[in-house]
Amino acid sequence: MALIELKNVARHYQLGEIDVPALDGVSLAIEAGEFVAIMGQSGSGKSTLMNVLGCLDNPTHGQFLIGGHDAGKLGPDELAALRRERFGFIFQRYHLLPHLDARANAALPAVYAGVGTGPRSERAKALLDRLGLGERLHHRPNELSGGQQQRVSIARALMNGGQIILADEPTGALDSASGAEMLRLLKELNERGHTIILVTHDAAVAAHARRVIELKDGKVVADNGTPAGHVAPAELPSDAPPVKEGGRLGRLQVQWREAVATALLALKGNRLRTALSMLGISIGIASVVSIVALTSAARASIETDLSSLISGRIPVWRGNPGLPPGAVPQPFRPHEIDSLRALAGVKSITLNRQMQLTARHQSRDAMLEAIGGDPATLKARKLKLVQGRYLSAMDYETRSQVIVIDEKSRDALFKKGESPLGQLVFVNPMGGNPGEAQPAAPGAPPPPTAALPFTVVGVVAPEGGAFSFGSWLGQLYIPHTTFSRKLDARADVDNFDVLLDLTVPPQQVREQIIHRLKALHGREDFGTWNGEEEFRKFQSVTSAMAALFAGVAAISLLVGGVGVMNIMLVSVSERTREIGIRMAVGARQGDVRLQFLIEAVVLCCLGGLVGVLLSWLAAQGVNAAQQHLQVDISWAALGVAFAVSSGVGLVFGTLPARRAAALSPVDALARE
């Protein structure tokens, strides 16, 4: 049985509506161990015939058998396996990969056979030593002469055994001496048992073969046949034996390792383009991580402050817009408040006593708000002392006429730079000018008829970056005992806060409060507000805003991903011949697809690492520049950012990878 057999093989190309036959009914058989020259002028179809014989191209019609198997029925990966296991190619233009040295170029077919780094490097070294290139192992193609490059391509052809060696014009780019050396090497390989198929237009070169097949216009016009007495070799030579293919797991390991190494080499070879592509991904990742970190820090700060003010409490106040005209809402009496303290879920009740008044210091006066203060007022209102002291237990016990003022009050009553501590401030609770008597409200205790003097003992201000209770008016904090005795002696109150122990759902407590007060007042002449419920609504709003900001930042990541896809498409276009070389030596479509996909992922991962680093540096800079907002970037956020950058590479690298894998080997090799 012949090693190679063609039966009425035709190969037609379609140029628009014109059908161009490159091969027209070629039938021939080649035995194992033959040295065959396929000769013909340009356009005779000899290169097309070589591409069909080497499983680089499929015939349009006819049957092509290799070892008795119909190659026309094989898929792309099965044809790649045939090329990898049986064929070795020697091209006129060498087709060496420029970024690999001589040993790596020679070892390339073994990569796709799943052979480990050590065995294939030893095999490549042995072959190059045999071909006289032992001292050129680490030289790249541009550091080798034409003859040396052609010998590297011979070593590559023999890497996986090279039972059939296809040489396309192997002397065409060589000088006469190098050409003669090439023909000598081909003869030697044939004598060692390799089947040599030489394609040439030169009759003098074809004369070195034992059999010459001449083509013209896609047809065989002369064939002197297999030499008489030809005996097929039993096996290939044993010196520098071909490496054995690795198992499935070994092939996967080699495939991934080499794909990553190739990706790094390709990115290193185009440093500027790689850097610009990485920049787009880096900006996108840095934007998303930084904005998420900033919004998270702001949310945490705001929610913490707001939670301390409104979470866990239900404010209740006198009045309701739904009351009928003329109806007067009732204040809250002590026994009503005591009845609420007994409700399940109520921790305590805080009475809010405050009123507007006029205050004067020397020639300055202002409308301010007086608040009955207790030991918990500073914490509850998120205030801090900036001068002096706060109200003491002695002040509450003796009903001292001392006050703590806020910064608004200080600025309104005192000159800039003047210390208010120890100074007297006169207050008039009726809102008139100090010293003028005011009429009392019906049913209220008699108000003071003269301005009351208070000594300033401290100044407070809102804690940094925090919310605080307040209004557009300045505030005075007076001991609550003094407030009840000197300013407002009523037992009833107009508003209070119910503090929750959260053992009962806040909404249920609020419903109980409303039910109890309606029963006591006869109608709902009051208002309530569920701070816990409103706080959760606020959290949902801040979460939505954070997601919105992250989405806006993600647009830059999307733009970076599109840039990566564009660069990878350009890379596929630029490296088409490299793809053809890899397919010719046995790369499957999956190998090519994986290579470009990993290249895109590696590019995005590197950009992601840079973006993560930029985010971390930005967070440190923000924290160093101010103390109010602590920006933290968690390891989880960094991990997610890195995963997202990998995902971007995976998504936007898929199209270029699929396009690269879909290329035809013969078309890819023909491109410059």
N, C-alpha and C positions, 0 to 999 in steps of 0.2 A: 504493500500500500504506500502511495506517495505521501511525503510529508506535507506538501502543499499541492492542491489541485484546484484549477479554475475551469469551470464548465460554462462556456458561452457567456462570459461576464461582460456586462456593458455598464458604463458610467456616463450619464448625461447630466449636463448643467443647463439650467434655465436662465437665460439672459433676457428678461422681459418676456416677450412672446416667442423668442427664438430658442429652439432646442439645439444645444451644442453637444455632440457626442465626443467625449474625451477617450472613451474605450468603446469598441464596437465588436462584440462577439469574440472576446479573447478566451481561448481554451489552451491550457498547458498544465504540465505536472512537473514538480521539482522534488527530487529525492533528497533525503537527509544526507548531509555531507557534501553536497554539490557546491561548486563555485560557479555561479551564474552571473553573466553580465547582461543587463537589459539596456540596449543601445537604441538611440534614435535622435533625430534632430529636435530642436525646440518645437513644441506643439504636437509631438508625435504621440503623447500620452504616457510616456515612460514614468514621469513623476506621479501621475494619477494611479498607474499600475502599482508603483511602490507603496503608495498610501493605502491601496486596497489590500496588498499583500501584508502590510504591517498593521492591519486592523485600525488604521487611523481614519479610514473612510469606508463607507458601505457602498457596494455596487447597486446600481439602479435595477439591473436584471441579472439573471444568471445565478450560479451556485459557486460558493467559495468554501473549500474544505481545508481544514488544518488538522492533520492527524486523524482524518476520517470524520471530523465533526464539522457540521455546517455552521460557519461563523456568521452567516447572514441571519441566523435565528437567535443570536446572542444579544443581550442587552448591553447598555453602556458599561456597566460595572463588570460584566463577564468579559467583554472585550478588553477592558483595562487589565483584568487578571491575565488574559492571554498575552498582552504586551509585556506585562511585568514578568511572567514566568518563562516565556519562550523567545521573546524578541529583544534585540539590542539595536539601537539606531546610531548611525554615524552620519551627521549632516554636513553639508558643504560649508555652512556658516557656523559650525561647531555647536551652536545653541547651548552654550554654558551659561549658568546663572551668574551674573557679574558680582553679586554680593557674597558668593560662596568661594572658598578656596578650592584648590585642585582636589584634595581628598574629599571634601564635602560634596563637590560636584559628582565625583566618581561614585560616591556612596548613595546618591539620591534614590536610585531604584529600590535599594534595600529598605529605605524609610517606609515606602508604601507596601513592602512585604512584611512590615512589623518587626524588623530585626533591631535589636538593641544597639545602643551607641557603640559599645565596645567591639562586638563581633563585626559590625559593618565597617568600623574604622580600620580594624586589622585587615579585613578583606580588601578595602580600598588601597591601603598602604602596600599590600602584597602585589596587587595589580599594577600600581604605579611604579613600584620598584622594578617589576618585570619589564615595564615599558620604558625604563630609563629616566623616570621622573621622581626618584626617591628623594632628591634634594629640593624638589619643588612642591612638596605636599601642601605647604601653607601659602602658596602664591595664588593670587586671584587671577582670573583670565586676562585682565589688562596688563599683567606682569609676565605673561607667557607669550612665546612666539606662536605663529600659526600652526607649525608642526607640533609644538608641545600641546596646544589646545586640542588638536585633533587626536593626540594620543590620550589626553584626558577623556575625550568622548569615547574612545575605544574602551578604556577602563570602565567607563559608565555602562557601555553596552555589554560588558562581560560580568557586571556586578552580580546579577541574579542568575548567571549561567550563560545567557546569550546563545541558546541553541541555534537561533536564526539571527544573523546579523545583516541588517539592511543598511547599505552605504549609498547615500545619495550624493553623487559627484564628490567623493571624498578628497579628490586631488584638485578640485576646481579652484580653491582659494590658496593653494600651496605653490611654492616654487618647485623647480624640477627635482631638486635633491630631496626635499621633504615629500614630494609626491611619490618618488621612487621608494622612499622609506615606508610610506603608507601602504603601497601595494605589496611590499615585502611582508609587512605585518599582517595584511589580509591573507596572503598565501600561507603564512605560518599558522594563522588561526584556522584556516581551512584544513591544513594538514593535521591539526590537533582535533578535528572532528566537528568544527562549527560549519553550519551551512551559511555560505556567503552569497548574498544577492546584491550585486553592484549595479548601480544605475549611472550611466554616463553617455555623453554624446561623442566621446573621443574613441575612435577605433583602436588607437594604440593602447589606451587604458583597457578597453574591452578585451584586447588580445591576451591579457594576463589571466583571464578566466578560462575554465575548461569547457564552458558552454556559453554561447552567445545567442540571445534572443533579440531580434531586431523588430522594432515597431515603426509603423508609419500610418498616420491618420487614424490612430486608435486601434489598428489591427496588427496582428503578428504576420510579418512578411517573410521572416527567416528564423529558423530555430534548428541548430545542429543536433539537438536532443541530448539526453543524458549520455555521457561518454560510455563507450563499451567497457565492460568489466568493472563498472563502478560498484563499490561495496559500501553500503551504509555503515557508519561507525557504530560500534556497540554502545559507547558512552562518551561523554565529554572528558577532556583531560583532567587528571586528578590534581595537578598543581594549582594552588590557589583555588580550591573548590568553591563553588557558589554557596552562599549562606542559605540556611534553611529558613523558611517563613516562620514567624512567630505565631503562637496561638491567638485566639480571638482577644483574650484579655491583654496579651502582650502587644498585639497590634493597636488596641485602643490606647494603651499607655504611650506607645511610641508616637501614635497619631497626634494625641493631645500635646505631648511634650514638644514635638517638632513644630506643630502649628503655632504654639506660643513663641518658640524660638524664632521661627520665620517671621511672625508678626513683629517681634521686637526689632529684628534686623531691618524689616521694611520700614518701620517707623523711624529707626535711627538713620536710615538712608535719606529720608526727607525731613530733616530736623525742623526747618522753618514751617513747612506745611503742617507737620505734626503739632508743633507748638501752637500755631494759630487755631487748629482744630480743637486742641485741648483747652485753649483759652475759652472758646464758646461753652464747652461743657463745664469748665471750672466756674465761669461766671454764673451759669445756670444753677449749679449745685450750691455755690456760695450764697446766691440770692435766696434760694429756697430755705437753706439751713439757717441763714442769718435772720430772715424775716420770721420764720417759724420760732426761732429762739427769742427774738425780740418781742413778738406778739405773746409768746408763752410767758415771758418774764413780766410784760406789762399786765397780762391777764392775771397772773398770780398775785402781783402787787395790788392791783385794783380790787380783785375779788377778796383778797385777804383783808384789806382795809374795809371794803364794803360789808364783808361778812361780819366783821366785828361791830359794825354799826347797825345793820338791819337784820342779819341772820339770827334766828333764835329769839325774836321779839315780835310782839304784835302791838303797834301803837293804837291807842283809842283816844278820840277827841270829841269834844262837844260840837254838835251841829251836823246837819245833813241837808244837802241841796234838794232832797226829795220831799222835805216838809211842806205842808200847805202854807199859803201866804198868811202871815200874821202869827204863826206858831212859833213859840220861843223854846229853844232846846234847853233842857235842864242840865245843870252841872252834876258832877258825880259826887255823891255824899259818901262819908267814911264807911257806913255800913254796907253800901253797894260794892265798894272796893274790897271790903273784907270778905264779902260773899264770893267774889271772883277768886280770891286767894285760895279758896277751898276746892276749886275745880281741879280735876285730874290733868296733869301736864303742865300746870302753872308752877314755876319755880319761885317767882317773887313778882312784886309789882313796884315800879318806880314812879313816884309822883313828879310831874314836871311843873315846876313853878318858875315862871318867867314873866317879865313885863317890860314895856318900853318906858324910858324915863329920860329926863334931861340932866346932864352932868356938867359941872363947871369946875375948872381949875384956874384960879386967877382970872385972867381976861378971856380965857378960851372956854367955850361951851359946845356941847354936841348932843345929838339925840342918840342914845345907846340902848342896849338891851341888857336888863339885869336878870341873872339866872341864880336860882338857889342851888348852891354847890354842896356836894357831899364827898366823902373820901373816894368814891368810884368815878367822879365826874371826869377827871383827866383821862383815865383809861377809856371810859365809854365814849368820849368825844375826840379821842385820838389827839390829845394835846400834850405838849411838853413844856417844861419850865425853861425860860431863857434868862430870867433874872429873878432874884429873890427867892421866896418860898411859896408853897401852896398853903391852903387853909389847914389848920391843925385841929387836933381834938379839943384843945383848950378854947379855940375860937368857937367851935360848935357849942361847947358846954356853957361858956360865959356870954354867948350871943354877941361876940365882939363886932364892932363896926370896922371891919377890915375887908378889903377887896383885893381880888386878883384880876388884872385887866389883860386883854389881848392886845396884839400889836396895832390893830385898827384904833382901839381906844387910846392907846399911848400916843399914836401919831396925831390924833384929833385933839387931845388935851394938853400935850406937852410939846415944848420946842424940840427941834432936832438936836440930838446929843444930850438932852437933859434927862437925868435919871428920875424916874417916877417913884422910886422906892422911898417910903417914909413921907410922901407928900399927901396933903389932904385933897380929897375930891368931894364936892357937895352935890348931892343927888336930890332930885325932886321927882317922886314917883308919879305925879299927875301929868308929867309931860310939859309943865309950864316953866316959867323962869324961876330959878331958885329963890326961895324966900317968899313967893306969892302963894297964898292959900287957895285951894281948889275945892269945889263942891264934891261931896262924897257921892258915890253911885248908890242907887236905892238898894237897901238890904246889905250893903257892905259895911265892914267896920270903919270907924272914922279914920281917914288917912292922916298922915302927919301934915301939919299946917306950915311947916318950914322945911327948908332944905336940910338934909341930914349929912353930917360929915363922916367920911370913911377914909381910912388910911390905906394907901397902896402898899401891899406886902410882896407882890410878885407880878411877873409878866409871863404870859404863856403864848405859844404859837403852835400851829398845826405841825404834826410830825412830818418829816421830810417825805414827800411823794404820797402822802396819805390824804384820804378824805377826812373832813371833820364836820361836825354839826356847826352850823353858823348861818349868818344872813349877811345882807349888805351892810348892816349896822355893826358897830363895834360891840363887844360884849364885856360885861362886868360879872365876876363870879363872887357871890356873897354867901357866907355860911347860911345853910338852909334854915337854921334856927333863927338867925337874925332876920332873914327874909320873911319868915312867918310872923315874927314879932313886930318888926318895924315897917315892913312894906306891904304885906298882904296877909292879914290875920284870918282870912276865911278858912273854914274847915273843908269846904268843898273845893274841888279842882276841876279845871276845864280839860285837861288831858293827862294821860298817864301811859306808861309802857308796861305790857305784860311780858315778863321774861319766861321763856319756856325751858323745861328740862328735857324736851324731845323724847320723852317716853311715850307720848301720844302724838300722832300726826298733827302738825301745826294747823292744817285746815280744820281738823275736828275740834281743836281747842278754840279756834276762832268762831266756829259755829256755836259752841257752847257759850262763849262770851256774849255773842249777839242774842242768843235765846234768853240768857239770864237778864241782860240789861233791858231787853224789850219787855220782859215780864215786870221788871221793877219800874220802868219809865212809862209803860203803857203804849209806847210806840218807839220806832227806831229813829230817835232824834240825835243820833251819834254816828260817827264813822269809825271804821276799823281798816286795818291794812295788814295783810299777811306778809311780813318781811321775808320769811323763809321761802314762800312761794315766789315772790317777786325776785328774790335773789337767784333762784333757779332759772327763772325766765331771763334774767340778766346774763347768767352763765351761758345759756343757749345762744343768746345774741352775740356774746363775745366769741363763742366757738365758731359761729357762722362767719363772723368778721375775720377771725384768724384763718379759717379755711379759704375765704375770699382772697386775703392777702397772699396766702401760700399759692393759690391758683394763679394770681397775677405774676408772682415770681416764677412759677413753673413755665410761663410762656417763654422766658429766656432759656430754660432748659430744653423746651421744644425746638426753639430756633437753633440751639447748639446741636441737637440731634439731627435736624435737617442738614446742618452743615457737615456733620460727620457722614451722613449718607451721601451727600454730594461729593465729598472728598473720596469716599470709598468707590463710588462709581467712576470717578476720574482715575483712581488707582487701578481698577479693573481694566479700564481702557488702555492705560499706560503699560500694564503688565500682561497684556494678552498673550504675547509670545511666551512669557514665563509660564503662563497657565498651559499653553500648548506643550511646552517641554515637559512639564510635570505629568500631563496626561499621557504623553508619548512614552514615558518611562514607567507608567503603571498606576498613576494616581486615579482613584475613583472620583466620581462626581461628588460624593460625600466628603472626600478628602479636600477637594478644592473649596467646596462650600464651607467646610469647617475652618479652613485656613483663613478665609476672608472674614468669616463671622467672628472668629477669635480676634482677628486684627482689629475689627471695629470695637469689640468688647474691651480689649486691652487699651485701645486709645481712650475710650470713655472712662475706664477705670482709672487710668493715670490722670485724666482730667478731673475725675471725681475726687481722687486723693488730694490734688492741688486745691480743688474747691473746698474740701473739708478743712484743709490746713488754713486757707484764707478765712473761712468762717470762724475757726478757733481763734486765730489772731485778731479778727475783728471783735470778737466777744471779749477777749482780754483787753483790747484797747478801750472799748466802751466801759468796762468795769474799772479800768484805771483812771478814766477821765471823770467819772462821777461815782457817787456812793448811793444814790437813791434807787437805782434800778440795777439789780444783779442779774446779768445775763449768763445763763449756764447752758452749755451744749452737752447733752448727755451722750454716753457711748451708744445708747440705742439710736439716738438721732444720727450719729455719725455712721452707724452700721446701716441704717435705712438709706442714708444719702449714698453710701457706696453701692448698696444694692440697686438703688434707682439708677445710678450712672451705668451700672452693668446692664440693667434692663434697657436703658436707652440704646446702648451699643447693640444689644441683642435685637431690638425692634428695628432700629434704623440701619443695621448691618445686614438684615435678612435679604433685602432686595439686591444689593450689590453682590452678596454671596451667591444667591440663586442665579444671577446673571452670569457670574464667572463660571459656575458649575455647568451651565447650559451651553457653553461654547463648544463648538466642534473642534477636536484636536487638530485636524488638518487646516481648518480656517484660522485657528489661533496661531499655528506655526507660520502661516503665510503672511501674517501681519508684521509690520515693522514696529 
